[in-house]
Amino acid sequence: MGKDVIIACDFDSAQKTLDFLDKFKGKKPFVKIGMELYYAAGPSIVKAIKERGHKIFLDLKLHDIPNTVKKAMTVLSELGVDMCNVHAAGTKRMMSAAIEGLTRPDGTRPLLIAVTQLTSTDEQTMHDDLLIGEPLDKVVMHYARNAMDAGLDGVVCSPLEAGKVHGVCSDKFVTVTPGIRFAGGDVGDQKRVTTPQMAKELGSDYIVVGRPITAAEDPVAAYERCVAEFVG
Ligand code: C5P
């Protein structure tokens, strides 16, 4: 699995996003489009970024009945994105349906990864609100196994969980890991953070980096620092 740095383009308009990407001149970083940008700018922002030659992770975290997810995934696959995702909580049947919907007539499809438990959900909240009584770590690994059994390519997780996910699933099972900060950088609202270098050592396949790049004085230099530390 080729390691790469994915920039989380958490902007609220197409213009801000394209202005940001203009700074990269000839470079074509892998970008993540999340709900904020997609709901603000629609499928046309996906096409615009694709036409500029970037790889795209469309982070919409689908979770609905299998038939609805399957049909939605067919629409998303036609956008030509490289990676998209679902909530593993939607069940193995929903995840299998997502794969079916995502597979294009020529047999190709974007990578499909699963969100296990959101990093904003701690063990106490999972027990109290979701009535899931097992330890958080066990739930995350169980959901990762479900995703693998359903034919998905990997999960979103913390770099701190990447090694265990590879152990429980396989080394080929992709770990996409947010929560990245430079040594001494502003942590913001992330709880458990690792540096790009640590994420590499812990076995992450892709790191997702937002504000350390988007809010940097020199975003291109910050991106290059991530690539140098993570990809080497
Ligand atoms: O700015 P920052 O580097 O914290 O951005 C991380 C990105 O990864 C954001 O787009 C956030 O929504 C996403 N993400 C996350 N934790 C998860 C899943 C996604 O931080 N568990």
Boltz pocket constraint, residues with backbone or C-beta under 6 A from the ligand:
constraints:
  - pocket:
      binder: B
      contacts: [[A, 8], [A, 10], [A, 34], [A, 117], [A, 118], [A, 119], [A, 120], [A, 156], [A, 178], [A, 179], [A, 180], [A, 187], [A, 188], [A, 190], [A, 208], [A, 209], [A, 210], [A, 211], [A, 212]]
      max_distance: 6.0
